Amino acid sequence: MLYSLTTFRWLLVFKEQLLKRSYPNILAFFGFLFNAAILQTMKGILFIISGPSGVGKGTVIRLLKAKYPQFVFPISHTTRAMRPGEKDGEVYHFTSPSIFECGIDNGDFLEWAEVHWANYYGTLKKPIIDALNEGKVVIREVDVQGFHSIRKVIPAENLVTIFLKAESPEKLLERIAKRGKLPEEELLRRMESAKREMADAHLFDYQVWSLEGQIPQLVLDVEKIILDHIQKAGLKV
Ligand code: 5GP
């Protein structure tokens, strides 16, 4: 319905532009129609998982991936250094800033952001849109900037957003410190981002508590949200 109204409004603009012979806007019109046509055919659901550093997003996604191999878990691109134990192509493709910036210029990313004021992170458009067009369930972790970008482009009926939250910033700091030694400056940047992220928690469809030592409960809560939406949408998985 939203698209029909918007398309109708654009038809009027198109007629006006034709009368004025404003060709750049006519090209924009065709671009819009093309995007609208692609988005209208989407049947799948994209689940976005967000929340401050240390809240357990990575663990939840790893456990869901093991239990539901039929879901799509797109690999993001990042310019941050690889950490011990990480492999290229598992969660991230590790890339250089110049290659990442080429991707930005080519319009390859569904969303991208400079996270913790330090490195680029971004999810590619094609694998996500293709999977959604095929009616698949897609699950990806992004920061809150990524959440804001994605909800501007993915229709609400194909998007479910989940914010994981912890008891306190101190608990998050403890958890991040346990994962390995991070430079003081990076810890501070992550805490600054955490404050900014928590201020937007209310904008998400769901907020789920990630309490100390209760990862199994957190996974169950997130899993329930996902399965409920799959059932409501009548998706076959
Ligand atoms: P980390 O470096 O700890 O793996 O991730 C740092 C932050 O980047 C986390 O908040 C994580 O959610 C976010 N992040 C991971 N992948 C993406 C992505 O593709 N896009 C955006 N916008 N943020 C991401």
Residues whose N, C-alpha, C, O or C-beta is under 5 A from the ligand:
A	BS01	5GP	G51 S76 W112 A113 V115 Y121 G122 T123 E141 V142 D143 G146
